[in-house]
Amino acid sequence: MQQSLRRDSMMRRLLLLRLVPSRKLQRTFTHSTALRTHLRGRPQLPFLSVTSSRSGRVRYLTTERKAQLKYEIKTGIKYTGYIWIAGFSLLAAWFAIVQERLERRYPTPHEWTFRTRMDFRGGNCARFEPSPGKITDWQQVAWWFETTVKRLEDPNIDGQGVKDAPHEYPPGTKDVTAKSEEWRRGYYEAMMGYAKAAEHMDGWVLDKSRNIVFPPGTMIGPSNPFPKPLPPGFKGAPREEDCELRFESPDAIYLRILSTPGFTNRQKIEAGLAYGSWLEYKGINGPASVILEDAVNLAASERPGLPAEPLDKKTWTLSEAAGLPSENLLNALTAYATFRARQGALDSALPILVSILKARRSLPPPTAHSSSSSNSITAALNSNNNNNNNNNGNGNGNKPAGARSAGIWSTLTAFLAPPPYPPPPPDGTAPPTRDALDLCQEAALSLHIGEILYASSPGSREEGLGWTREAVDVAEEQLHQLPQKATRDSPARAACRECLATGLGNWAAMVRKLAREEEEEKEKRQKKGTGAGGGWFGGLWGQGVARVEEVDRWAAEEKVIEERQRRVRELLEDLKPPPRGILSFFQA
């Protein structure tokens, strides 16, 4: 009975506990955290937990971070702009310096537009100053000069006032008489440069389908049944139906120059000599002779007031009764005489050359005015400074402060100001002076005469050798007398170098042939037993040694020539190495 009562009371308490919520009163200070951690029933692993979409978000782009990013972006843009501006400024400064240097080296008329002047300077630079280690790219030269000529003939650019010549002139000829002298001189130089480049680009074709220029003889078509193999760097031979000539022919350009109204007689004579040389190179000797004769007749008709005709029409020799010949006549007649000599007409060429040499030796010596380099800007500045020093009366250079500042300011102004266009050269109607250039031209005439005498007959070989030796001596003497300050590309130095190198080559070839004949003659005498000193009494009468010396004459002269060539090597070669460019610093 008691047990049943206890059971009932226990059930009531349990029922009461379920009806009344428990307060979960715990005494946390009596429990250990480590024990509670170890009492968890199941482990909490990441792949067993369910992800909740209401998890807290992290704020990455805070206000401070935004400000930092804005500062970094602005700073990067600013310094990038500074770098680009500095780079463009350096490129602009470099371009301006290069153009200024080219303008002082290859001056252009100031009335031309900047683009035309830049094209003209680019053509001369590509022609005379190729990249270090490379040869002249005549395709680039022809493109520069072609662009220049087209802009000068375009009435909308630089051809205002240029008219088309009458119909009887060659096609494309312009009348430039309305333009200034500087414009016409620049136009003539551009045309001559274009003609010289067209000589090297004669026959080159343009493949219109690919816009590529190919060398002559590589085109495939009926007119060229046996095409040449393509040079390295070219791919795919062009077809004739897709090709056209890239540049004008040299004949068309030279004929336009010879027929252009407004050019001087000297310009036309120089163009005629260049055209005759081109025709001779192509093997067209008949028209070449006609062109050269026309140039000589034009030079002879420039001075109508002479007491006599300057030229004998039958022998083409100069007449002493007419006085001193003009510079144009001497140059044209020399070119015609050498042309006749190359064609084998030695009997008619020799009197012409002798008359030219006689006329040149009778020329007056140069005066102080003619020998001064007035065309040089540096010389002009130096002369101005010297005049200022003399006017101030301070020969020792102790000038006042105002004079020194004025001199510095004038020098700075002359340096920053555009260089003036050089004055026109002499027209060639007056006789030249006997300066260093003329003396080297005399030596060249002696070389021609020596060649003709040596080749005309065996009896005149030694006389031809004498003329050649004299030419070598004169050329070497003039090279030694030229001032060291003279430019390497001066006409006198170039002419003397060419004359000296050619003279030494001719002299060596002549003596080599004579030495070979001498050796053959010596061998013949030894075989026959009749040589010098071969008899019993050869040494007794003293004839053996003399005969040996006479036989070995040309062999000894060969050694003299070799020693001469070693001695003048410094005069013929530029010891200063050519510039390699800025890329040379990065090369081994």
C-alpha positions as CSV (number, residue, x, y, z in Angstrom):
1,M,0.0,0.0,0.0
2,Q,2.8,2.4,0.8
3,Q,4.5,1.5,-2.4
4,S,1.5,2.4,-4.5
5,L,1.2,5.7,-2.7
6,R,4.8,6.5,-3.4
7,R,4.3,5.7,-7.1
8,D,1.3,7.9,-7.3
9,S,3.1,10.9,-5.8
10,M,6.1,10.4,-8.2
11,M,3.8,10.4,-11.2
12,R,2.1,13.6,-10.0
13,R,5.5,15.3,-9.6
14,L,6.6,14.3,-13.1
15,L,3.3,15.5,-14.5
16,L,3.7,18.8,-12.6
17,L,7.2,19.2,-13.9
18,R,6.0,18.8,-17.5
19,L,3.2,21.3,-17.1
20,V,5.4,24.0,-15.4
21,P,8.4,25.1,-17.5
22,S,11.8,24.7,-16.0
23,R,13.9,27.7,-15.3
24,K,17.2,26.0,-16.3
25,L,19.1,27.5,-13.4
26,Q,22.7,26.5,-13.7
27,R,25.6,27.3,-11.6
28,T,28.2,28.2,-14.4
29,F,31.0,28.7,-11.9
30,T,30.8,25.1,-10.9
31,H,31.1,23.7,-14.4
32,S,34.3,23.4,-16.5
33,T,34.3,24.7,-20.0
34,A,36.6,21.9,-21.1
35,L,34.2,19.3,-19.8
36,R,31.3,20.9,-21.6
37,T,33.3,20.9,-24.8
38,H,34.1,17.3,-24.5
39,L,30.4,16.4,-23.8
40,R,29.1,17.5,-27.2
41,G,27.6,14.5,-28.9
42,R,28.5,15.0,-32.5
43,P,31.3,16.8,-34.2
44,Q,30.8,20.1,-36.0
45,L,32.3,19.6,-39.4
46,P,32.0,22.2,-42.2
47,F,30.6,19.9,-44.8
48,L,27.9,18.6,-42.3
49,S,26.6,22.1,-41.5
50,V,23.9,23.8,-43.5
51,T,24.8,27.1,-45.0
52,S,22.6,30.0,-44.0
53,S,21.6,32.8,-46.4
54,R,21.4,35.2,-43.5
55,S,25.1,35.1,-42.7
56,G,26.8,38.5,-42.0
57,R,28.4,40.4,-44.9
58,V,31.9,41.8,-44.8
59,R,32.3,45.4,-46.1
60,Y,35.5,45.4,-48.2
61,L,35.2,48.9,-49.9
62,T,35.3,51.2,-46.9
63,T,35.5,55.0,-47.0
64,E,39.2,55.0,-46.3
65,R,39.8,52.4,-49.0
66,K,37.8,54.5,-51.6
67,A,39.9,57.5,-50.8
68,Q,43.1,55.5,-51.2
69,L,42.0,54.1,-54.5
70,K,41.0,57.5,-55.9
71,Y,44.4,58.9,-54.8
72,E,46.3,56.1,-56.5
73,I,44.3,56.3,-59.7
74,K,44.8,60.1,-59.9
75,T,48.5,59.8,-59.2
76,G,49.0,57.1,-61.8
77,I,47.1,59.1,-64.5
78,K,49.1,62.2,-63.6
79,Y,52.5,60.6,-63.8
80,T,51.6,58.6,-66.9
81,G,50.7,61.9,-68.5
82,Y,53.9,63.4,-67.4
83,I,55.9,60.6,-68.9
84,W,54.0,60.8,-72.2
85,I,54.5,64.6,-72.4
86,A,58.2,64.2,-71.6
87,G,58.5,61.5,-74.3
88,F,56.8,63.6,-76.9
89,S,58.9,66.6,-76.0
90,L,62.1,64.6,-76.4
91,L,61.0,63.2,-79.7
92,A,60.0,66.7,-80.9
93,A,63.3,68.1,-79.8
94,W,65.2,65.3,-81.5
95,F,63.3,65.8,-84.7
96,A,63.9,69.6,-84.6
97,I,67.6,69.1,-84.1
98,V,67.9,66.5,-86.9
99,Q,66.0,68.8,-89.3
100,E,68.1,71.8,-88.3
101,R,71.3,69.8,-88.9
102,L,70.1,68.6,-92.3
103,E,69.0,72.1,-93.2
104,R,72.5,73.5,-92.6
105,R,74.0,70.6,-94.5
106,Y,71.5,70.6,-97.4
107,P,69.9,74.1,-97.5
108,T,66.4,74.6,-99.1
109,P,64.7,77.7,-100.3
110,H,62.7,79.4,-97.5
111,E,59.7,80.0,-99.7
112,W,59.0,76.2,-99.9
113,T,56.6,74.7,-97.5
114,F,57.9,72.7,-94.5
115,R,56.9,69.3,-95.9
116,T,58.6,70.0,-99.3
117,R,61.8,71.1,-97.5
118,M,61.7,68.0,-95.3
119,D,61.3,65.7,-98.4
120,F,64.2,67.4,-100.2
121,R,66.4,67.1,-97.1
122,G,65.3,63.4,-96.7
123,G,66.4,62.6,-100.3
124,N,69.8,64.1,-99.9
125,C,70.3,62.5,-96.5
126,A,69.3,59.1,-97.9
127,R,71.6,59.6,-100.8
128,F,74.8,60.8,-99.1
129,E,74.3,59.6,-95.5
130,P,73.0,56.0,-95.5
131,S,72.5,54.1,-92.3
132,P,75.8,52.8,-90.7
133,G,76.9,49.6,-92.3
134,K,74.5,49.9,-95.3
135,I,74.7,51.1,-98.8
136,T,72.5,53.8,-100.4
137,D,68.9,52.8,-100.8
138,W,68.1,54.3,-104.2
139,Q,64.5,53.4,-104.0
140,Q,64.1,55.5,-101.0
141,V,66.1,58.3,-102.6
142,A,63.9,58.2,-105.7
143,W,60.8,58.3,-103.6
144,W,61.9,61.4,-101.6
145,F,62.9,63.3,-104.8
146,E,59.8,62.2,-106.7
147,T,57.6,63.6,-103.9
148,T,59.6,66.8,-103.8
149,V,59.2,67.4,-107.6
150,K,55.5,66.6,-107.5
151,R,54.9,69.1,-104.7
152,L,56.9,71.8,-106.5
153,E,54.9,71.3,-109.7
154,D,51.6,71.2,-107.9
155,P,49.9,74.7,-108.1
156,N,48.0,74.0,-104.9
157,I,51.2,73.4,-102.9
158,D,54.4,75.1,-104.0
159,G,53.9,75.5,-107.7
160,Q,52.0,78.8,-107.7
161,G,53.0,80.5,-111.0
162,V,54.5,77.4,-112.6
163,K,53.1,76.9,-116.1
164,D,53.1,74.1,-118.5
165,A,55.6,74.4,-121.3
166,P,54.4,74.6,-125.0
167,H,53.5,71.4,-126.8
168,E,56.8,71.2,-128.7
169,Y,58.6,70.6,-125.4
170,P,58.9,67.1,-123.9
171,P,55.8,65.9,-122.0
172,G,55.7,67.1,-118.4
173,T,58.1,70.1,-118.9
174,K,57.3,73.1,-116.8
175,D,58.0,76.8,-117.3
176,V,59.6,78.2,-114.1
177,T,60.7,81.6,-115.3
178,A,58.1,83.3,-113.0
179,K,59.7,81.9,-109.9
180,S,62.6,83.3,-107.9
181,E,66.2,82.3,-108.4
182,E,66.3,80.4,-105.2
183,W,63.1,78.4,-106.1
184,R,64.5,77.6,-109.5
185,R,67.8,76.5,-108.2
186,G,66.2,74.2,-105.6
187,Y,63.9,72.8,-108.3
188,Y,66.9,72.1,-110.5
189,E,68.7,70.3,-107.6
190,A,65.6,68.2,-106.9
191,M,65.3,67.3,-110.6
192,M,68.9,66.3,-110.9
193,G,68.7,64.2,-107.7
194,Y,65.6,62.5,-109.1
195,A,67.3,61.8,-112.4
196,K,70.4,60.3,-110.6
197,A,68.1,58.1,-108.5
198,A,66.1,57.1,-111.6
199,E,69.4,55.8,-113.2
200,H,69.8,53.3,-110.4
201,M,66.1,52.4,-110.4
202,D,65.9,52.0,-114.2
203,G,63.6,49.0,-115.1
204,W,62.2,48.5,-111.6
205,V,58.5,47.6,-111.7
206,L,55.7,48.0,-109.2
207,D,53.4,45.0,-108.6
208,K,50.0,46.8,-108.3
209,S,48.3,43.7,-106.8
210,R,50.7,43.6,-103.8
211,N,52.2,47.2,-103.9
212,I,55.7,45.8,-104.0
213,V,58.6,47.0,-106.1
214,F,60.7,44.4,-107.8
215,P,64.1,44.5,-109.6
216,P,64.3,44.5,-113.4
217,G,64.3,41.2,-115.2
218,T,62.3,39.3,-112.6
219,M,58.8,39.9,-114.1
220,I,57.1,36.9,-115.7
221,G,55.4,37.7,-119.0
222,P,55.7,37.6,-122.8
223,S,58.2,40.4,-122.8
224,N,60.5,38.6,-120.4
225,P,60.5,34.9,-121.3
226,F,63.5,34.1,-119.1
227,P,63.1,35.9,-115.8
228,K,65.9,36.2,-113.4
229,P,65.7,34.6,-109.9
230,L,64.5,36.8,-107.2
231,P,67.1,38.3,-104.9
232,P,66.9,37.4,-101.2
233,G,64.1,39.1,-99.4
234,F,61.6,39.0,-102.3
235,K,58.7,36.5,-102.4
236,G,56.7,35.6,-105.5
237,A,57.8,36.8,-108.9
238,P,55.4,39.5,-110.3
239,R,53.3,39.0,-113.4
240,E,53.5,41.3,-116.4
241,E,49.8,42.1,-116.4
242,D,50.0,43.4,-112.8
243,C,53.2,45.5,-113.2
244,E,54.1,49.0,-114.3
245,L,57.3,51.0,-114.1
246,R,57.7,52.5,-110.7
247,F,59.6,55.6,-111.6
248,E,60.1,57.7,-114.7
249,S,62.9,56.8,-117.1
250,P,66.2,58.9,-116.7
251,D,65.8,59.9,-120.4
252,A,62.5,61.6,-119.8
253,I,63.8,63.4,-116.7
254,Y,67.0,64.6,-118.4
255,L,65.1,65.8,-121.4
256,R,62.7,67.8,-119.2
257,I,65.7,69.4,-117.5
258,L,67.3,70.3,-120.8
259,S,64.1,71.9,-122.0
260,T,62.9,73.7,-118.9
261,P,62.5,77.4,-119.5
262,G,64.1,79.2,-116.6
263,F,67.2,77.2,-116.0
264,T,70.6,78.8,-116.7
265,N,73.1,77.6,-119.3
266,R,75.4,76.2,-116.7
267,Q,72.6,74.1,-115.3
268,K,71.6,72.8,-118.7
269,I,75.3,72.0,-119.6
270,E,75.7,70.0,-116.4
271,A,72.5,68.2,-117.1
272,G,73.7,67.5,-120.7
273,L,77.0,66.1,-119.5
274,A,75.2,63.8,-117.0
275,Y,72.7,62.7,-119.7
276,G,75.5,61.9,-122.1
277,S,77.3,59.8,-119.4
278,W,74.1,57.9,-118.8
279,L,73.6,57.2,-122.6
280,E,77.2,56.1,-122.9
281,Y,76.7,53.7,-119.9
282,K,73.6,52.2,-121.7
283,G,75.7,51.8,-124.9
284,I,73.8,54.4,-126.9
285,N,76.9,56.2,-128.2
286,G,75.4,58.0,-131.1
287,P,72.9,60.1,-129.1
288,A,75.4,60.5,-126.4
289,S,77.8,62.1,-128.8
290,V,75.1,64.5,-130.0
291,I,74.2,65.5,-126.5
292,L,77.8,66.2,-125.6
293,E,78.3,68.2,-128.8
294,D,75.2,70.3,-128.0
295,A,76.6,71.0,-124.5
296,V,80.0,72.1,-126.0
297,N,78.2,74.4,-128.6
298,L,76.0,75.9,-125.9
299,A,79.1,76.7,-123.8
300,A,80.9,78.1,-126.8
301,S,78.0,80.4,-127.7
302,E,77.7,82.1,-124.3
303,R,80.3,84.9,-125.1
304,P,79.4,86.4,-128.4
305,G,81.7,89.5,-128.0
306,L,85.0,87.6,-128.4
307,P,87.6,88.6,-131.0
308,A,87.5,85.1,-132.5
309,E,85.6,81.9,-132.3
310,P,86.6,80.1,-129.1
311,L,86.4,76.7,-130.7
312,D,87.6,75.2,-134.0
313,K,84.6,73.4,-135.4
314,K,86.7,70.9,-137.4
315,T,89.2,69.7,-134.8
316,W,87.2,70.7,-131.6
317,T,90.3,72.4,-130.2
318,L,90.4,75.7,-128.3
319,S,91.5,78.8,-130.2
320,E,94.2,80.9,-128.6
321,A,93.0,84.0,-130.5
322,A,89.7,84.0,-128.5
323,G,91.5,84.5,-125.2
324,L,90.9,82.5,-122.1
325,P,88.0,80.0,-122.3
326,S,85.1,80.0,-120.0
327,E,84.7,77.5,-117.2
328,N,81.6,75.9,-118.9
329,L,83.5,75.4,-122.1
330,L,86.5,73.8,-120.4
331,N,84.2,71.3,-118.5
332,A,82.1,70.5,-121.5
333,L,85.0,70.1,-123.9
334,T,86.9,67.9,-121.4
335,A,83.9,65.6,-121.1
336,Y,83.6,65.4,-124.9
337,A,87.3,64.7,-125.3
338,T,87.3,61.8,-122.8
339,F,84.2,60.4,-124.5
340,R,86.0,60.4,-127.8
341,A,89.0,58.7,-126.2
342,R,86.8,56.0,-124.7
343,Q,85.3,55.4,-128.1
344,G,88.7,54.7,-129.6
345,A,89.2,58.0,-131.5
346,L,92.6,58.7,-129.9
347,D,93.9,60.8,-132.8
348,S,91.1,63.3,-132.4
349,A,90.9,63.2,-128.6
350,L,94.6,63.9,-128.0
351,P,94.7,67.4,-129.6
352,I,91.6,68.4,-127.7
353,L,93.1,67.4,-124.4
354,V,96.4,69.1,-125.1
355,S,94.6,72.4,-126.0
356,I,92.5,72.2,-122.8
357,L,95.7,71.6,-120.7
358,K,97.5,74.5,-122.4
359,A,94.5,76.8,-121.7
360,R,94.3,75.7,-118.0
361,R,97.9,76.4,-117.5
362,S,97.5,79.9,-118.8
363,L,94.7,80.8,-116.3
364,P,95.3,83.5,-113.8
365,P,96.2,82.6,-110.1
366,P,93.4,82.9,-107.6
367,T,92.8,86.1,-105.7
368,A,92.0,86.5,-102.1
369,H,88.4,87.2,-102.8
370,S,87.9,84.1,-104.9
371,S,89.8,81.8,-102.5
372,S,87.8,82.9,-99.4
373,S,85.0,80.5,-98.3
374,S,82.2,83.1,-98.2
375,N,79.6,80.4,-98.5
376,S,80.4,78.9,-95.2
377,I,78.3,80.1,-92.3
378,T,81.0,79.4,-89.8
379,A,83.5,81.4,-91.8
380,A,81.0,84.2,-92.1
381,L,80.5,84.2,-88.3
382,N,84.3,84.2,-87.7
383,S,84.8,87.0,-90.1
384,N,82.1,89.0,-88.4
385,N,83.7,88.4,-85.0
386,N,87.1,89.5,-86.4
387,N,85.6,92.6,-87.8
388,N,84.0,93.5,-84.5
389,N,87.3,93.0,-82.7
390,N,89.1,95.2,-85.2
391,N,86.5,97.9,-85.0
392,N,86.6,97.9,-81.2
393,G,90.4,98.3,-81.3
394,N,91.0,95.5,-78.8
395,G,93.2,93.1,-80.6
396,N,94.0,91.1,-77.4
397,G,90.3,90.2,-76.8
398,N,89.9,92.6,-73.9
399,K,86.5,93.9,-75.0
400,P,84.1,95.9,-72.8
401,A,81.2,94.1,-71.1
402,G,78.7,95.6,-73.5
403,A,80.7,94.5,-76.5
404,R,81.1,91.0,-75.1
405,S,77.4,90.7,-74.3
406,A,76.5,92.0,-77.8
407,G,78.9,89.4,-79.3
408,I,77.4,86.6,-77.3
409,W,73.9,87.7,-78.2
410,S,74.7,87.9,-81.9
411,T,76.3,84.5,-81.9
412,L,73.3,83.0,-80.1
413,T,70.9,84.7,-82.5
414,A,72.9,83.5,-85.5
415,F,72.8,80.0,-84.0
416,L,69.0,80.0,-83.4
417,A,68.0,81.8,-86.6
418,P,67.4,79.7,-89.7
419,P,70.5,79.4,-91.9
420,P,70.4,81.6,-94.9
421,Y,70.1,80.1,-98.4
422,P,73.6,80.1,-100.1
423,P,74.1,82.7,-102.8
424,P,74.0,81.5,-106.4
425,P,77.2,80.0,-107.8
426,P,79.0,81.6,-110.7
427,D,77.3,81.2,-114.1
428,G,80.4,79.7,-115.6
429,T,80.8,82.3,-118.4
430,A,84.0,83.7,-116.9
431,P,87.4,81.9,-117.0
432,P,88.2,80.0,-113.8
433,T,91.2,80.7,-111.6
434,R,94.2,78.3,-111.2
435,D,93.4,77.2,-107.7
436,A,93.9,73.8,-106.1
437,L,90.8,72.3,-107.8
438,D,92.1,73.5,-111.2
439,L,95.5,72.1,-110.6
440,C,94.0,68.7,-109.8
441,Q,92.0,68.9,-113.0
442,E,95.2,69.6,-114.9
443,A,96.6,66.5,-113.3
444,A,93.6,64.6,-114.5
445,L,94.2,65.9,-118.0
446,S,97.8,64.7,-117.8
447,L,96.5,61.3,-116.8
448,H,94.3,61.1,-119.9
449,I,97.1,62.3,-122.2
450,G,99.5,59.7,-120.6
451,E,97.0,56.9,-121.2
452,I,96.5,57.9,-124.8
453,L,100.2,58.1,-125.5
454,Y,100.9,54.8,-123.8
455,A,98.2,53.0,-125.7
456,S,98.7,54.6,-129.1
457,S,102.1,53.1,-130.0
458,P,105.0,51.2,-128.3
459,G,107.4,54.0,-129.0
460,S,105.5,56.5,-126.9
461,R,105.1,54.4,-123.8
462,E,107.8,56.1,-121.9
463,E,106.4,59.5,-122.8
464,G,103.0,58.3,-121.5
465,L,104.7,57.2,-118.3
466,G,106.2,60.6,-117.9
467,W,102.8,62.3,-118.1
468,T,101.4,59.9,-115.6
469,R,104.3,60.5,-113.1
470,E,103.8,64.2,-113.4
471,A,100.1,63.9,-112.7
472,V,100.7,61.8,-109.6
473,D,103.3,64.3,-108.3
474,V,100.9,67.2,-108.8
475,A,97.9,65.5,-107.1
476,E,100.0,64.4,-104.1
477,E,101.5,67.9,-103.7
478,Q,98.1,69.5,-103.8
479,L,96.7,67.1,-101.2
480,H,99.6,68.0,-98.9
481,Q,99.1,71.7,-99.4
482,L,95.3,71.6,-98.8
483,P,94.6,73.0,-95.3
484,Q,93.7,70.5,-92.6
485,K,90.6,72.6,-91.8
486,A,89.2,71.8,-95.3
487,T,86.2,69.5,-95.2
488,R,86.6,65.9,-96.3
489,D,84.0,66.4,-99.0
490,S,85.4,69.5,-100.5
491,P,85.6,69.5,-104.4
492,A,89.4,70.1,-104.4
493,R,90.1,67.3,-102.0
494,A,87.8,64.8,-103.7
495,A,89.3,65.6,-107.2
496,C,92.9,65.3,-105.9
497,R,92.2,62.0,-104.2
498,E,90.5,60.6,-107.3
499,C,93.4,61.8,-109.5
500,L,96.1,60.4,-107.2
501,A,94.4,57.0,-106.8
502,T,93.8,56.7,-110.5
503,G,97.3,57.9,-111.4
504,L,98.9,55.4,-109.1
505,G,96.8,52.6,-110.5
506,N,97.7,53.6,-114.1
507,W,101.3,54.0,-113.3
508,A,101.4,50.5,-111.6
509,A,99.6,48.9,-114.6
510,M,101.9,50.5,-117.1
511,V,105.1,49.5,-115.3
512,R,103.8,46.0,-114.6
513,K,103.3,45.4,-118.3
514,L,106.7,46.7,-119.1
515,A,108.3,44.6,-116.3
516,R,106.6,41.5,-117.7
517,E,107.8,42.2,-121.2
518,E,111.2,42.9,-119.7
519,E,111.2,39.5,-117.9
520,E,110.2,37.7,-121.1
521,E,113.0,39.4,-123.0
522,K,115.5,38.5,-120.3
523,E,114.4,34.8,-120.5
524,K,114.8,34.9,-124.3
525,R,118.3,36.2,-124.0
526,Q,119.2,33.6,-121.4
527,K,118.0,30.9,-123.7
528,K,119.9,32.2,-126.6
529,G,123.0,32.7,-124.6
530,T,123.3,36.3,-125.8
531,G,122.3,38.0,-122.5
532,A,124.4,40.6,-120.8
533,G,127.6,39.2,-119.5
534,G,127.0,35.9,-121.3
535,G,130.2,36.1,-123.4
536,W,133.8,35.5,-122.3
537,F,134.7,39.2,-122.5
538,G,131.3,40.6,-121.3
539,G,132.7,41.5,-117.8
540,L,136.1,42.6,-119.3
541,W,134.7,45.5,-121.3
542,G,132.3,46.6,-118.6
543,Q,129.0,46.1,-120.5
544,G,127.6,43.3,-118.4
545,V,126.7,45.3,-115.3
546,A,125.1,48.1,-117.3
547,R,123.0,45.7,-119.3
548,V,121.7,44.1,-116.1
549,E,120.8,47.5,-114.7
550,E,119.0,48.3,-117.9
551,V,117.1,45.0,-117.8
552,D,116.0,45.4,-114.2
553,R,114.8,49.0,-114.6
554,W,111.1,48.3,-114.6
555,A,111.3,45.8,-111.8
556,A,113.0,48.5,-109.7
557,E,110.3,51.0,-110.6
558,E,107.6,48.6,-109.5
559,K,109.1,48.7,-106.0
560,V,109.2,52.5,-106.1
561,I,105.5,52.5,-106.9
562,E,104.7,50.1,-104.0
563,E,106.6,52.4,-101.6
564,R,104.7,55.4,-103.0
565,Q,101.4,53.7,-102.5
566,R,102.2,53.0,-98.9
567,R,103.3,56.5,-98.4
568,V,100.1,58.1,-99.7
569,R,97.8,55.7,-98.0
570,E,96.9,58.2,-95.3
571,L,96.0,60.8,-97.9
572,L,93.6,58.5,-99.8
573,E,91.9,56.9,-96.8
574,D,89.8,58.5,-94.1
575,L,91.3,57.3,-90.9
576,K,88.3,58.4,-88.8
577,P,85.8,55.6,-88.6
578,P,82.3,56.3,-89.8
579,P,79.6,56.8,-87.2
580,R,77.7,53.7,-86.3
581,G,74.7,55.4,-84.7
582,I,73.2,55.2,-81.3
583,L,72.5,51.5,-81.6
584,S,76.3,50.8,-81.5
585,F,76.2,51.2,-77.7
586,F,74.1,48.0,-77.5
587,Q,76.2,46.0,-79.9
588,A,79.2,43.8,-79.0
